Amino acid sequence: MSKILIRGAKVLGGEPQDVLIDGELIAAVGTGLSAEGAEVVEADGKVLLPGLVDLHTHLREPGREDSETVLTGTRAAASGGFTAVFAMANTFPVADTAGVVEQVWRLGKESGYCDVRPIGAVTVGLEGRKLAELGAMHDSAAQVSVFSDDGKCVDDAVIMRRALEYVKAFGGVVAQHAQEPRLTEGAQMNEGVVSAELGLGGWPAVAEESIIARDVLLAEHVGSRLHICHLSTAGSVEIIRWAKSRGIDVTAEVCPHHLLLTEEMVRTYNPAYKVNPPLRTERDVRALREALADGTIDIVATDHAPHPHEDKDCEWAAAAMGMVGLETALSVVQETMVETGLLDWAAVADRMSFTPARIGSATGHGRPVAAGEPANLTLVDTAYRGEVDPARFASRSRNTPYEGRELPGRVTHTWLRGKATLMDGKLT
């Protein structure tokens, strides 16, 4: 592989430096670097970050290739600056065996646009009744370390306890979709004044918070690792903060859309805003931003949830829940966290690369931008502003809540182990 010299990049938002890539590794970081025959990328003050890592992506393959495939999803990931994604288990068939997770892992290797780490189901068929083959999935070629029934909650306390006990044996983590099913029957949006005015079934905050409260206590009892998916309420933040103060081994994620959008968007009845968990109140948004800034919430994860147009271009009640997010995540974080002064770019690297890689045991990702480290990098033009045009997405689906909205920042280059997957904003 040829040498690449990135000249004048603000590494993690700091002073401009040069970064020399030689093969799969970073060879040097400094000023005034040169290398004979190197391909030169003029960064012109753009921000250089470690390749982003998404702990919560839906790639849909196998089974729903009409909405996304591993190839199209990883192309979308590279466009958004990601070099590794964790693929959720709610596929058809469900990723609840070594065979299915190995299939997804191999499809990721064939795509070449980013590393794909499959997430294994906690229960067989996501049905919540019997533990899936957790040990076999961990011992497989895919080396699964994260397990989740995302899309459904592991609502049986005994099953959840057994899962936490099982993964403790090999240092795995259970990622919980916190949604008490009986409290959300028929729910369509956040429960409150707006749902009452619109006549839509309410989704109470306590449906999320009650599961989180139960599960942090179970994690403490077992002494195991727990991760909370797409945390969305101010009350959930307080429970996580309390759990961490007790030394419970819990981590939590927030999605970009919960940092920016509120339940007021639902007044349009546009199904682009229908998501699980639902968009919440302005108070919740403020609490989530503050918790991400102070470290109570550990990471940003996209919950990239592609759907074909027929599942979204319909009346609200019939529409599927979810939004695509890989290609807009960094821009939303820039607007909500960086431009508000809540995070600097070094902290963004922590929340979107270093920490998610650590939680998911993604070897080679989330590493410092330093000599000898893998050349998994993304270059961001933070001065750019432009309207979101879903027609230009690499994802197979277009269900974005940001269509026509102006967002800051644009990923111009992504490198996976020294190989460019995105150059000048175009996939290679």
Sequence and secondary structure as in RCSB ss.txt:
>XXXX:A:sequence
MSKILIRGAKVLGGEPQDVLIDGELIAAVGTGLSAEGAEVVEADGKVLLPGLVDLHTHLREPGREDSETVLTGTR
AAASGGFTAVFAMANTFPVADTAGVVEQVWRLGKESGYCDVRPIGAVTVGLEGRKLAELGAMHDSAAQVSVFSDD
GKCVDDAVIMRRALEYVKAFGGVVAQHAQEPRLTEGAQMNEGVVSAELGLGGWPAVAEESIIARDVLLAEHVGSR
LHICHLSTAGSVEIIRWAKSRGIDVTAEVCPHHLLLTEEMVRTYNPAYKVNPPLRTERDVRALREALADGTIDIV
ATDHAPHPHEDKDCEWAAAAMGMVGLETALSVVQETMVETGLLDWAAVADRMSFTPARIGSATGHGRPVAAGEPA
NLTLVDTAYRGEVDPARFASRSRNTPYEGRELPGRVTHTWLRGKATLMDGKLT
>XXXX:A:secstr
  EEEEEEEEETTSSEEEEEEETTEEEEEESS   TT EEEE TT EEEE EEEEEE   TTT TTT  HHHHHH
HHHHTTEEEEEE S SSS S SHHHHHHHHHHHHHH SSEEEE B SBGGG SSSB  HHHHHHSTT   EE  T
TS    HHHHHHHHHHHHTTT EEEE    GGGGTT  EESSHHHHHHT  EE HHHHHHHHHHHHHHHHHHT  
EEE S   HHHHHHHHHHHHTT  EEEEE HHHHH  GGGGGG  GGG  SS    HHHHHHHHHHHHHTSS EE
   B    GGGTSS GGGS   B  TTTHHHHHIIIIITTTS  HHHHHIIIIIHHHHHHT TTSS  SSTTSB 
 EEEEEEEEEEEB GGG SSS    TTBT EEEEEEEEEEETTEEEEETTEE 
